[in-house]
């Protein structure tokens, strides 16, 4: 069966229409899914046991499609200004689904999305009162520790739950301490120079190191020690000093030692790169040679069925694909 590429679009400054685009990998054109036109799509997840079933975290709540994106049903409705920003299937049982949102909150289903429970609001300090409420951008679970959930927040750092989302531990003290180093200072939305270290865009945890989370945040890529209580700068900027803005980091679905990361020059930048690590984050190699990225590299999606096939997307809509593990790339028009 042909796989399908999905790209979510948010239009907050004018330009393209918000919503969802899809493209079978054997076709040359994109199709816009009219059913959720004018909806900000923040994250898309394909149900592991049925590729026709999709979940989309959106400005309208969490939406579900059973026909690859043609029709949609809202399964977690937004209340007030609430929006959904992330979706995660449990690695041990995909019938357990988590969605994270803004203002800071989490919903959980344990029956394949038929019913949902609003989890207790995380009781961690709101360290940055900026232009928008803190939001859960990404979550991660290692199969060895099924009740431990890792979450990254924009702009409020990272947290860990040891009981399936009932309560949370704040993992930010050391991130704030690191921000006292001049090269890790950044304040764009507030006057607090720790802001950049708490501007987390992605978090992941590998089965190869189930107690070691990885963060992609404004100031770079970081590895957690002591279950996230301390953080080590992976110094991704050593490859190119102007490219250290961390936007995405994921574990390859076929190899727990392989990670992919997107970095750029800034949130609304003009350059970006894709890196790969094959030793659980110890070393990194650029793999996007020849890719003409014209804006921030935003996301990477390794194909779970074909290890040599990787897709990545840039802020202004460019989408790239490789079928040979990054040796060569093509832009998908």
ROVEX-436667 format. One line per 5 residues: number of its first residue (from 1); their letters; for each residue x, z, y of C-alpha. Coordinates in nm, 4 decimals. Layout:
N
NUM> A> X,Z,Y | ...
***
This chain:
333
1> XXXXX> 0.0000,0.0000,0.0000 | 0.1272,-0.0896,0.3473 | 0.2173,0.2058,0.5676 | 0.0793,0.2301,0.9201 | 0.2636,0.3338,1.2358
6> XXXXX> 0.0668,0.5485,1.4817 | 0.1622,0.6143,1.8441 | -0.0224,0.8592,2.0679 | -0.0353,0.7942,2.4418 | -0.0899,1.0313,2.7325
11> XXXXX> -0.1469,0.8836,3.0767 | -0.0923,1.1507,3.3397 | 0.0702,0.9420,3.6122 | -0.1060,0.6067,3.5842 | -0.0246,0.3032,3.3725
16> XXXXX> -0.1398,0.2518,3.0157 | -0.4685,0.3876,2.8814 | -0.4512,0.7218,2.7004 | -0.5393,0.7209,2.3326 | -0.4003,0.6003,2.0017
21> XXXXX> -0.2343,0.2774,1.8899 | -0.1778,0.1768,1.5283 | 0.0170,-0.0982,1.3582 | 0.0551,-0.1730,0.9861 | 0.4246,-0.2108,0.9108
26> XXXXX> 0.3724,-0.5658,0.7843 | 0.2077,-0.6880,1.1082 | 0.3429,-0.7884,1.4478 | 0.0777,-0.6517,1.6834 | -0.0607,-0.3157,1.7915
31> XXXXX> -0.4285,-0.2246,1.7774 | -0.5860,0.0210,2.0213 | -0.8279,0.2701,1.8643 | -1.1240,0.2541,2.1023 | -1.2983,0.5632,1.9633
36> XXXXX> -1.0645,0.8006,2.1473 | -0.9962,0.5976,2.4591 | -0.9030,0.8084,2.7641 | -0.8007,1.1003,2.5398 | -0.4495,1.2427,2.5733
41> XXXXX> -0.3020,1.2324,2.2212 | -0.0192,1.4856,2.1970 | 0.0523,1.4779,1.8222 | -0.0568,1.2829,1.5132 | -0.0293,1.3946,1.1506
46> XXXXX> -0.1128,1.1997,0.8339 | -0.2634,1.4077,0.5526 | -0.0005,1.4119,0.2737 | -0.2516,1.3571,-0.0083 | -0.4526,1.0765,0.1561
51> XXXXX> -0.2916,0.8372,0.4084 | -0.6335,0.7346,0.5409 | -0.6897,1.0860,0.6795 | -0.5370,1.1627,1.0185 | -0.5369,1.4613,1.2489
56> XXXXX> -0.4738,1.4247,1.6218 | -0.3971,1.7119,1.8582 | -0.5544,1.6058,2.1866 | -0.6906,1.7051,2.5247 | -1.0349,1.7212,2.3568
61> XXXXX> -0.9276,1.9497,2.0724 | -0.8215,1.8703,1.7169 | -0.9693,1.5429,1.5915 | -0.9946,1.4112,1.2345 | -1.0244,1.0530,1.1105
66> XXXXX> -1.0924,0.9465,0.7523 | -1.0427,0.5724,0.8068 | -0.6907,0.5452,0.9549 | -0.8049,0.6043,1.3109 | -1.1147,0.3891,1.3551
71> XXXXX> -1.3668,0.6746,1.3817 | -1.3015,1.0358,1.4772 | -1.4685,1.3763,1.4472 | -1.3754,1.6849,1.6473 | -1.2996,1.9700,1.4047
76> XXXXX> -1.1586,2.2222,1.6550 | -1.3288,2.1942,1.9914 | -1.1500,2.2829,2.3129 | -1.2864,2.5807,2.5011 | -1.2539,2.5644,2.8784
81> XXXXX> -0.9136,2.4181,2.9667 | -0.7837,2.4518,2.6102 | -0.5959,2.1572,2.4594 | -0.4302,2.1035,2.1215 | -0.0637,2.0055,2.1146
86> XXXXX> 0.0612,2.0308,1.7556 | -0.0477,1.9961,1.3916 | 0.1249,2.1214,1.0759 | 0.0395,2.0883,0.7067 | 0.1711,2.3713,0.4917
91> XXXXX> 0.4553,2.2345,0.2729 | 0.3259,2.4180,-0.0363 | -0.0421,2.3332,0.0048 | -0.1545,2.0713,0.2607 | -0.5061,2.2136,0.2509
96> XXXXX> -0.3653,2.4798,0.4816 | -0.3490,2.3236,0.8271 | -0.2360,2.4775,1.1549 | -0.2935,2.3502,1.5064 | -0.1292,2.4979,1.8139
101> XXXXX> -0.2486,2.4657,2.1682 | -0.2552,2.5652,2.5310 | -0.3216,2.8194,2.6617 | -0.1051,2.9766,2.3943 | -0.3098,2.9909,2.0750
106> XXXXX> -0.3391,2.8878,1.7117 | -0.6159,2.7782,1.4732 | -0.5858,2.7745,1.0933 | -0.7767,2.6128,0.8078 | -0.7223,2.7002,0.4406
111> XXXXX> -0.9759,2.4562,0.2947 | -0.8480,2.1160,0.3973 | -0.9974,2.1240,0.7446 | -1.3594,2.2014,0.6564 | -1.3584,2.5387,0.8329
116> XXXXX> -1.1266,2.6825,1.0953 | -1.0269,3.0296,1.2098 | -0.8987,3.1124,1.5554 | -0.5931,3.3309,1.4989 | -0.5162,3.6329,1.7196
121> XXXXX> -0.3544,3.5331,2.0463 | 0.0253,3.5812,2.0258 | 0.1218,3.8991,2.2092 | 0.4489,3.7842,2.3553 | 0.5513,3.7870,2.7186
126> XXXXX> 0.4653,3.4875,2.9352 | 0.8153,3.4550,3.0760 | 0.7547,3.1483,3.2930 | 0.4475,3.1087,3.5109 | 0.4876,2.7427,3.5974
131> XXXXX> 0.2706,2.4420,3.6673 | 0.0848,2.4606,3.3352 | -0.0082,2.7158,3.0658 | 0.2434,2.7644,2.7840 | 0.1703,2.5434,2.4822
136> XXXXX> 0.2768,2.5373,2.1198 | 0.4626,2.2073,2.0945 | 0.5731,2.2250,1.7313 | 0.5623,2.4527,1.4268 | 0.7632,2.4748,1.1063
141> XXXXX> 0.7359,2.6424,0.7646 | 0.9964,2.6533,0.4865 | 0.8420,2.6378,0.1369 | 1.0469,2.9370,0.0183 | 0.8754,3.1608,0.2770
146> XXXXX> 0.5117,3.0442,0.2842 | 0.3885,3.3123,0.5275 | 0.6650,3.2605,0.7851 | 0.5714,3.0271,1.0703 | 0.8157,2.9202,1.3403
151> XXXXX> 0.6769,2.7953,1.6729 | 0.8362,2.6345,1.9783 | 0.6671,2.6555,2.3166 | 0.6815,2.4698,2.6461 | 0.7743,2.6622,2.8608
156> XXXXX> 0.7979,2.9929,2.6725 | 1.0755,2.9614,2.4158 | 1.0264,3.0375,2.0466 | 0.8439,3.2863,1.8265 | 0.8130,3.3715,1.4567
161> XXXXX> 0.5200,3.4969,1.2504 | 0.5866,3.6736,0.9194 | 0.2195,3.7012,0.8215 | 0.0742,3.3520,0.8441 | -0.0026,3.3642,1.2147
166> XXXXX> -0.1671,3.7049,1.2442 | 0.1146,3.8485,1.4586 | 0.4303,3.7152,1.6231 | 0.7866,3.8185,1.7072 | 0.9392,3.7049,2.0368
171> XXXXX> 1.2689,3.5172,1.9807 | 1.3620,3.4664,2.3442 | 1.5947,3.7486,2.4496 | 1.9077,3.5648,2.3404 | 1.7868,3.2327,2.4849
176> XXXXX> 1.7518,3.4071,2.8206 | 2.0973,3.5624,2.7816 | 2.2500,3.2208,2.7124 | 2.0941,3.0868,3.0320 | 2.3414,3.2970,3.2317
181> XXXXX> 2.6086,3.0437,3.1393 | 2.6255,2.7990,3.4324 | 2.5868,2.4859,3.2193 | 2.2682,2.6283,3.0605 | 2.0943,2.7146,3.3886
186> XXXXX> 1.7917,2.5096,3.4969 | 1.4899,2.5775,3.7191 | 1.2445,2.2962,3.7897 | 0.8996,2.4585,3.7811 | 0.9961,2.8118,3.8834
191> XXXXX> 1.2827,2.9909,4.0541 | 1.4031,3.1415,3.7258 | 1.7214,2.9759,3.5982 | 1.6321,3.0753,3.2405 | 1.3499,2.8205,3.2528
196> XXXXX> 1.5505,2.5404,3.0923 | 1.6404,2.7500,2.7881 | 1.2723,2.8335,2.7333 | 1.1549,2.4732,2.7723 | 1.1234,2.4064,2.3982
201> XXXXX> 0.9967,2.0665,2.2874 | 1.0444,2.0874,1.9101 | 1.1343,2.3309,1.6341 | 1.2056,2.2692,1.2664 | 1.3231,2.4614,0.9622
206> XXXXX> 1.4799,2.3075,0.6531 | 1.4317,2.4115,0.2892 | 1.8125,2.3978,0.2719 | 1.8323,2.6827,0.5268 | 1.4872,2.8449,0.5232
211> XXXXX> 1.5719,3.1249,0.7679 | 1.7564,2.9042,1.0169 | 1.5341,2.7375,1.2776 | 1.6540,2.4510,1.4967 | 1.5354,2.3917,1.8529
216> XXXXX> 1.5290,2.0857,2.0772 | 1.4950,2.2067,2.4345 | 1.5788,2.1024,2.7884 | 1.9378,2.2245,2.7672 | 2.0225,2.0695,2.4282
221> XXXXX> 1.9981,2.1442,2.0562 | 2.0284,2.4995,1.9228 | 2.0507,2.6652,1.5801 | 1.8989,3.0074,1.5146 | 2.0895,3.2905,1.3487
226> XXXXX> 1.9498,3.6229,1.2221 | 1.6067,3.4638,1.1728 | 1.6006,3.3382,1.5296 | 1.7162,3.6536,1.7052 | 2.0376,3.4785,1.8158
231> XXXXX> 2.1022,3.1135,1.8996 | 2.4061,2.8852,1.8837 | 2.4488,2.5829,2.1096 | 2.5179,2.2769,1.8929 | 2.6857,2.1181,2.1971
236> XXXXX> 2.5172,1.7818,2.1517 | 2.6358,1.6918,2.5024 | 2.9922,1.6544,2.3765 | 2.8986,1.3053,2.2557 | 2.7787,1.2021,2.6033
241> XXXXX> 2.7778,1.4631,2.8785 | 2.4745,1.3171,3.0576 | 2.2651,1.3069,2.7376 | 2.1833,1.6604,2.6274 | 1.8115,1.6915,2.7077
246> XXXXX> 1.6682,1.7734,2.3633 | 1.3277,1.6214,2.2981 | 1.2752,1.6129,1.9205 | 1.4314,1.7462,1.6011 | 1.2948,1.6952,1.2487
251> XXXXX> 1.4017,1.7381,0.8861 | 1.4102,1.4263,0.6701 | 1.1267,1.4499,0.4157 | 1.3525,1.3168,0.1383 | 1.6632,1.5345,0.1961
256> XXXXX> 1.6599,1.8907,0.3344 | 2.0192,1.8559,0.4547 | 1.9393,1.5567,0.6782 | 1.8086,1.6140,1.0304 | 1.7243,1.3703,1.3094
261> XXXXX> 1.7244,1.4518,1.6811 | 1.6278,1.2713,2.0016 | 1.8171,1.3447,2.3229 | 1.8021,1.1935,2.6702 | 1.9263,1.2336,3.0258
266> XXXXX> 1.6088,1.4067,3.1518 | 1.2336,1.4355,3.0999 | 1.1682,1.1194,3.2996 | 1.5019,0.9605,3.2350 | 1.6423,0.6140,3.1856
271> XXXXX> 1.8508,0.6669,2.8723 | 1.8256,0.8274,2.5314 | 1.9879,0.8472,2.1897 | 1.8989,0.9178,1.8292 | 2.1329,1.1370,1.6237
276> XXXXX> 2.1489,1.2184,1.2533 | 2.3058,1.5146,1.0747 | 2.3662,1.5060,0.6991 | 2.5045,1.8591,0.6725 | 2.2111,2.0681,0.7983
281> XXXXX> 2.3062,2.0441,1.1629 | 2.6803,2.1132,1.1420 | 2.7830,1.7658,1.2649 | 2.5920,1.4816,1.4311 | 2.6335,1.1034,1.4449
286> XXXXX> 2.4656,0.8565,1.6778 | 2.2616,0.6051,1.4756 | 2.0799,0.4002,1.7400 | 2.3594,0.1546,1.8118 | 2.2275,-0.1542,1.9860
291> XXXXX> 1.8935,-0.0017,2.0847 | 1.8100,-0.0806,2.4479 | 1.6306,0.2409,2.5413 | 1.5030,0.2263,2.8999 | 1.3504,0.5747,2.9247
296> XXXXX> 1.3579,0.9193,2.7618 | 1.3792,0.9060,2.3810 | 1.0728,1.1146,2.2923 | 1.0226,1.1237,1.9165 | 1.1526,1.0235,1.5743
301> XXXXX> 0.9548,0.9697,1.2527 | 1.1441,0.9193,0.9243 | 0.9298,0.7386,0.6677 | 0.8627,0.9793,0.3761 | 0.8346,0.6948,0.1222
306> XXXXX> 1.1308,0.4796,0.2302 | 1.4404,0.6844,0.3260 | 1.6069,0.3902,0.5015 | 1.3092,0.3342,0.7331 | 1.2985,0.5309,1.0582
311> XXXXX> 1.0851,0.4872,1.3687 | 1.1477,0.6261,1.7170 | 0.9660,0.6002,2.0479 | 1.0612,0.6235,2.4161 | 0.8621,0.7646,2.7059
316> XXXXX> 0.7654,0.4306,2.8608 | 0.6241,0.2941,2.5352 | 0.9203,0.1291,2.3649 | 0.9038,0.1689,1.9862 | 1.1991,0.0963,1.7574
321> XXXXX> 1.2356,0.0652,1.3813 | 1.5169,0.0403,1.1283 | 1.4964,-0.0515,0.7599 | 1.8609,0.0181,0.6784 | 1.9098,0.3778,0.7854
326> XXXXX> 2.0118,0.2925,1.1402 | 2.2681,0.0172,1.0797 | 2.0415,-0.2249,1.2668 | 1.7282,-0.1841,1.4784 | 1.4440,-0.3931,1.6134
331> XXX> 1.2040,-0.3232,1.8962 | 0.8379,-0.3438,1.7975 | 0.6637,-0.5454,2.0722
***
